[in-house]
C-alpha cells in the first residue's frame, strides 16, 4: 500500500549502479548540501561501495548506516544498507548480476519506505538495463519497474528544467513505428497527465500546454503527412472543450523556441528525440527526469551510468542536485494540492 500523504522530512536517494557514477555524484552532491535543507537525504545503497567511492575519490565523508526511525546525524552520509557487496569485486564500469541486484533492491526498498511513510519521496541515480536483466528483472528500466511496484497503469515521463518541460507520447520506440503508435486516445491521455502534473506537482493553477506535430510544418495541411489531422488535432480539440489551455498541433521546429521563451509551461511531444534533443540542448547538465502518474514522488538524474568516467572523479552532480530540489518542491506542492489549495481551474 502506497501512502497518499506523508509528514516525513526525509528523501531517499537510490545509489544507482554500484560501478557507475552514482556513488560519486551522491557523495559530491551531499558534501555541498545545506544542512538546513527542508528535506534530509537518506541513501539507499551499499555501505562498502560508498566508502570505497569516498576513499578512491579522496572525499572526506562520514558514511554511517541508517535504519528507519533514526534521525540523520548532522555531517554524515546516512546509508540504508540494501546490499553487502565486496568492494574488491566491484570494478568501475563493469556491471554484472550482483550489481544489478543491488541497484534493484535500492529501488524496491525506497518504494517500500515511501509506502510506510518513512520517506517523503525518492530521487534515483542511473542504472543499467543490462545488469537489471542479468539480475533476473524483466523491466526495461526505472519507469516500468516503479509503475509495477506501485501498481500504476497510467504513467508518463517528463523531462523538466527551468526553461523547458517536455513529455512524450511514445518513448523507446523505433522512429519508423511512431506513426502507428499514435492515436487520439494516446495524445489526449498525455495531455491530461501532463496538465495534472503541472497543477499538482509544479503548482501551476492554469497551465499552458503546447502540442507538437509529428511531421515537418505540422503536416502543412496534410501535404507532409496526415497524423496531425487524424490524431493530434482531435485530441487538442477535446482538451480545449474541457476549458484547458492547449494549443496545437504546432510545427516542431518552432514550438520549443516559444516554450523556452515562456509562452508555454510544457510541450507534449510525439516521440523520444523530438523532445529530448531540444531539452538536452538547454538542460544537458541540470535536466531532471520526472515520472508522472505515480502515487509517489520520483525524480531522477537525466543521464546514464557513464561507465567510461566512473571512478575517475569527473562526474558532475548538477543533475542530481536539480532532481533533489525538484523532488522536495513536488512533495511540498502535492501536500498543498491535496489539501485543496491551488485547485482553481480544474
C-alpha positions as CSV (number, residue, x, y, z in Angstrom):
1,X,0.0,0.0,0.0
2,X,1.4,3.4,-1.0
3,X,0.9,6.2,1.4
4,X,-1.2,9.1,-0.1
5,X,0.3,11.6,2.2
6,X,3.3,11.8,4.5
7,X,4.8,14.0,7.2
8,X,8.3,12.6,6.6
9,X,11.1,15.1,6.2
10,X,13.4,12.5,4.6
11,X,14.0,12.0,0.9
12,X,15.6,8.7,-0.4
13,X,18.4,8.7,-2.9
14,X,19.0,5.4,-4.6
15,X,22.7,4.8,-5.3
16,X,22.2,3.5,-8.8
17,X,24.6,1.1,-10.4
18,X,27.4,0.4,-7.8
19,X,30.1,0.6,-10.6
20,X,28.8,3.6,-12.4
21,X,29.0,7.3,-11.4
22,X,26.1,7.0,-9.0
23,X,28.1,6.7,-5.8
24,X,30.4,9.6,-6.8
25,X,27.6,12.1,-7.7
26,X,25.8,11.2,-4.5
27,X,28.9,11.9,-2.4
28,X,29.7,15.1,-4.3
29,X,26.1,16.4,-4.0
30,X,25.8,15.6,-0.3
31,X,29.1,17.3,0.5
32,X,27.6,20.6,-0.6
33,X,24.0,20.1,0.6
34,X,22.8,22.8,3.1
35,X,22.3,21.1,6.5
36,X,19.2,23.3,6.9
37,X,17.6,21.9,3.7
38,X,13.8,21.3,4.1
39,X,14.3,17.6,3.5
40,X,17.2,15.5,4.7
41,X,18.7,12.7,2.4
42,X,19.0,9.0,3.1
43,X,21.0,7.0,0.6
44,X,19.7,3.5,-0.2
45,X,22.7,1.6,-1.3
46,X,25.8,-0.3,-0.2
47,X,28.0,0.9,2.7
48,X,31.2,-0.7,1.4
49,X,30.7,0.6,-2.1
50,X,30.0,4.1,-0.8
51,X,33.0,4.1,1.4
52,X,35.2,2.7,-1.4
53,X,34.0,5.5,-3.6
54,X,34.8,8.1,-1.0
55,X,38.3,6.7,-0.5
56,X,39.1,6.3,-4.2
57,X,38.0,9.9,-4.9
58,X,39.7,11.3,-1.8
59,X,36.4,12.7,-0.5
60,X,36.2,13.3,3.3
61,X,32.8,11.9,4.3
62,X,31.4,10.3,7.4
63,X,29.4,7.5,5.9
64,X,27.2,5.8,8.5
65,X,24.5,3.1,8.5
66,X,20.9,4.3,9.0
67,X,17.7,2.5,9.9
68,X,14.1,3.6,9.7
69,X,13.1,5.5,12.7
70,X,16.5,7.0,13.2
71,X,17.3,10.7,12.6
72,X,20.0,11.7,10.2
73,X,23.1,12.8,12.2
74,X,24.4,16.2,11.1
75,X,27.5,16.0,8.9
76,X,27.0,12.3,8.0
77,X,26.0,10.5,4.8
78,X,23.2,8.2,6.1
79,X,23.1,4.9,4.2
80,X,20.3,2.4,4.4
81,X,22.1,-0.8,3.5
82,X,20.3,-2.8,0.8
83,X,23.2,-4.9,-0.2
84,X,26.6,-6.1,1.1
85,X,28.9,-6.3,-2.0
86,X,32.6,-7.0,-1.7
87,X,34.1,-3.7,-3.0
88,X,37.2,-5.7,-4.2
89,X,34.9,-7.4,-6.7
90,X,33.2,-4.2,-7.9
91,X,35.2,-2.8,-10.8
92,X,34.3,0.6,-12.2
93,X,32.5,0.3,-15.5
94,X,31.9,-3.5,-15.2
95,X,28.3,-4.2,-14.1
96,X,27.1,-7.7,-13.5
97,X,24.2,-9.6,-12.0
98,X,25.3,-8.8,-8.4
99,X,25.5,-5.1,-9.0
100,X,22.1,-5.3,-10.9
101,X,20.6,-7.0,-7.8
102,X,21.9,-4.3,-5.6
103,X,20.6,-1.4,-7.6
104,X,17.2,-3.1,-8.0
105,X,16.9,-3.7,-4.2
106,X,17.5,0.0,-3.6
107,X,14.6,0.9,-5.8
108,X,12.3,-1.7,-4.2
109,X,13.2,-0.6,-0.7
110,X,12.7,3.1,-1.5
111,X,9.2,2.3,-2.7
112,X,8.5,0.3,0.4
113,X,9.7,3.0,2.8
114,X,7.7,5.6,1.0
115,X,4.6,3.4,1.3
116,X,5.3,3.1,5.0
117,X,5.6,6.9,5.4
118,X,9.3,6.7,6.3
119,X,10.4,8.6,3.2
120,X,8.6,11.5,1.5
121,X,9.8,10.6,-2.0
122,X,12.7,9.3,-3.9
123,X,15.5,10.5,-6.2
124,X,17.2,7.9,-8.4
125,X,20.7,7.7,-9.7
126,X,21.3,5.9,-13.0
127,X,21.0,2.2,-13.5
128,X,21.9,-0.1,-16.5
129,X,19.2,-2.2,-18.1
130,X,21.7,-5.0,-18.9
131,X,22.6,-5.5,-15.3
132,X,19.0,-5.3,-14.3
133,X,18.3,-8.1,-16.7
134,X,21.3,-10.1,-15.5
135,X,19.8,-9.9,-12.0
136,X,16.6,-11.5,-13.2
137,X,14.4,-8.4,-13.6
138,X,12.4,-8.1,-16.9
139,X,11.8,-4.4,-16.7
140,X,13.3,-2.3,-19.4
141,X,14.1,0.5,-17.0
142,X,13.3,2.5,-13.9
143,X,10.0,3.9,-15.0
144,X,8.4,0.5,-15.8
145,X,9.8,-1.0,-12.6
146,X,8.4,1.8,-10.5
147,X,5.0,1.5,-12.2
148,X,4.9,-2.2,-11.4
149,X,5.9,-1.7,-7.8
150,X,3.3,1.0,-7.2
151,X,0.5,-0.7,-9.2
152,X,0.3,2.2,-11.7
153,X,-1.1,1.7,-15.2
154,X,-1.3,5.4,-16.3
155,X,2.1,6.9,-16.2
156,X,4.4,9.0,-18.3
157,X,7.9,10.6,-18.4
158,X,8.6,14.3,-18.2
159,X,11.9,16.0,-18.7
160,X,12.0,19.2,-16.7
161,X,14.2,22.2,-16.4
162,X,14.0,25.9,-15.6
163,X,13.4,26.8,-19.3
164,X,11.7,23.8,-20.8
165,X,9.5,20.9,-19.9
166,X,8.6,18.1,-22.3
167,X,6.5,14.9,-22.2
168,X,6.5,12.1,-24.7
169,X,3.6,10.2,-26.3
170,X,6.0,7.4,-27.4
171,X,9.3,6.8,-25.6
172,X,11.6,3.9,-26.5
173,X,10.1,3.2,-29.9
174,X,11.8,3.0,-33.3
175,X,11.1,6.1,-35.4
176,X,9.5,4.0,-38.1
177,X,7.0,2.7,-35.6
178,X,5.9,6.1,-34.2
179,X,3.1,6.9,-36.6
180,X,1.4,3.6,-35.9
181,X,1.8,4.1,-32.2
182,X,-0.1,7.4,-32.3
183,X,-3.8,7.7,-31.5
184,X,-6.3,10.3,-30.4
185,X,-6.6,8.5,-27.1
186,X,-2.8,8.4,-26.6
187,X,-2.3,12.1,-27.2
188,X,-5.4,13.1,-25.2
189,X,-4.2,10.9,-22.3
190,X,-0.7,12.5,-22.2
191,X,-2.2,16.0,-22.3
192,X,-4.3,15.1,-19.3
193,X,-1.4,13.6,-17.3
194,X,0.9,16.5,-18.2
195,X,-1.7,19.1,-17.2
196,X,-2.5,17.4,-13.9
197,X,1.2,17.2,-13.0
198,X,1.8,20.8,-13.8
199,X,-1.0,21.7,-11.4
200,X,-0.3,19.2,-8.7
201,X,3.4,18.9,-8.8
202,X,4.6,22.2,-10.2
203,X,2.0,24.4,-8.5
204,X,0.5,26.0,-11.8
205,X,-3.2,26.7,-11.4
206,X,-3.8,27.1,-15.1
207,X,-1.0,25.5,-17.1
208,X,-0.5,26.3,-20.8
209,X,0.3,23.3,-23.0
210,X,1.7,23.2,-26.5
211,X,1.3,20.0,-28.5
212,X,3.9,19.4,-31.2
213,X,3.1,17.9,-34.6
214,X,4.9,14.9,-35.8
215,X,5.7,15.9,-39.4
216,X,7.5,18.9,-40.9
217,X,5.5,22.1,-40.6
218,X,3.0,20.0,-38.6
219,X,1.9,18.3,-41.8
220,X,1.2,21.5,-43.8
221,X,-2.5,20.8,-44.1
222,X,-1.8,17.2,-45.0
223,X,0.9,17.8,-47.6
224,X,3.6,16.2,-45.5
225,X,1.6,13.6,-43.5
226,X,-1.9,13.4,-42.0
227,X,-1.1,12.3,-38.4
228,X,-1.8,15.8,-37.2
229,X,-5.3,15.8,-38.8
230,X,-6.1,12.2,-37.8
231,X,-4.8,12.1,-34.2
232,X,-3.3,15.3,-32.8
233,X,-5.8,17.9,-33.7
234,X,-8.8,15.9,-32.5
235,X,-7.1,15.3,-29.1
236,X,-6.3,19.0,-28.8
237,X,-9.9,19.9,-29.6
238,X,-11.2,17.5,-26.9
239,X,-8.9,19.0,-24.4
240,X,-9.9,22.5,-25.4
241,X,-13.5,21.6,-25.0
242,X,-12.8,20.9,-21.3
243,X,-11.6,24.5,-20.9
244,X,-7.9,23.7,-20.8
245,X,-5.3,25.9,-22.4
246,X,-3.9,23.6,-25.0
247,X,-2.5,24.7,-28.4
248,X,-1.6,22.6,-31.4
249,X,-0.6,20.8,-33.4
250,X,2.3,23.2,-33.7
251,X,5.3,22.9,-36.1
252,X,8.1,21.1,-34.2
253,X,10.8,23.4,-35.5
254,X,9.4,26.5,-33.7
255,X,7.4,25.2,-30.7
256,X,10.4,24.7,-28.5
257,X,11.7,28.2,-29.1
258,X,8.4,29.6,-28.0
259,X,8.2,27.3,-24.9
260,X,11.7,28.1,-23.8
261,X,10.8,31.8,-24.1
262,X,7.9,31.3,-21.7
263,X,4.9,31.0,-24.0
264,X,4.1,27.5,-22.7
265,X,4.6,25.6,-19.5
266,X,5.2,22.2,-21.3
267,X,5.4,20.7,-24.7
268,X,3.6,17.4,-25.4
269,X,5.9,15.6,-27.9
270,X,5.2,12.7,-30.2
271,X,8.4,10.8,-29.9
272,X,11.6,10.5,-27.9
273,X,14.2,12.6,-29.8
274,X,11.7,15.2,-30.8
275,X,11.5,16.3,-27.1
276,X,14.9,15.2,-25.8
277,X,17.1,16.9,-28.4
278,X,15.9,20.4,-27.7
279,X,15.6,19.7,-24.0
280,X,19.2,18.4,-23.6
281,X,20.5,21.3,-25.7
282,X,19.2,23.6,-23.0
283,X,19.5,21.3,-19.9
284,X,22.2,18.8,-20.5
285,X,23.8,19.5,-17.1
286,X,20.7,20.2,-15.0
287,X,17.8,18.3,-16.6
288,X,15.5,16.2,-14.4
289,X,13.5,13.1,-15.3
290,X,10.1,13.1,-13.5
291,X,7.8,10.1,-13.6
292,X,4.2,11.3,-13.9
293,X,1.2,9.4,-12.8
294,X,2.7,7.5,-9.8
295,X,1.2,7.7,-6.3
296,X,4.8,8.5,-5.1
297,X,7.2,11.3,-5.9
298,X,10.1,10.2,-8.0
299,X,12.6,12.3,-9.8
300,X,15.8,11.2,-11.4
301,X,19.0,12.4,-13.0
302,X,18.8,12.9,-16.7
303,X,21.9,10.9,-17.6
304,X,23.2,7.4,-17.7
305,X,25.8,5.4,-15.7
306,X,28.7,7.0,-17.6
307,X,30.9,3.9,-17.2
308,X,33.7,5.5,-19.2
309,X,34.4,8.0,-16.5
310,X,33.2,6.1,-13.4
311,X,35.7,6.3,-10.5
312,X,37.8,9.0,-12.2
313,X,36.4,12.0,-10.2
314,X,35.0,13.6,-13.4
315,X,31.2,13.2,-12.9
316,X,29.1,16.3,-12.2
317,X,26.4,16.1,-9.5
318,X,24.4,19.0,-11.2
319,X,21.6,16.9,-12.4
320,X,21.3,15.1,-9.1
321,X,21.2,18.4,-7.3
322,X,18.4,19.6,-9.6
323,X,16.5,16.3,-9.2
324,X,16.7,16.6,-5.4
325,X,15.5,20.2,-5.3
326,X,12.6,19.3,-7.7
327,X,11.6,16.3,-5.6
328,X,11.4,18.4,-2.5
329,X,9.3,21.0,-4.4
330,X,6.9,18.4,-5.7
331,X,6.4,16.9,-2.3
332,X,5.5,20.3,-0.9
333,X,3.3,21.2,-3.8
334,X,1.4,17.9,-3.6
335,X,0.8,18.4,0.1
336,X,-0.8,21.8,-0.7
337,X,-2.8,20.5,-3.7
338,X,-4.1,17.5,-1.7
339,X,-5.3,20.0,0.9
340,X,-7.4,21.6,-1.8
341,X,-5.1,24.6,-2.3
342,X,-4.4,25.8,-5.9
343,X,-7.2,23.7,-7.5
344,X,-8.9,26.6,-9.3
345,X,-9.4,25.9,-13.0
346,X,-9.8,22.1,-12.6
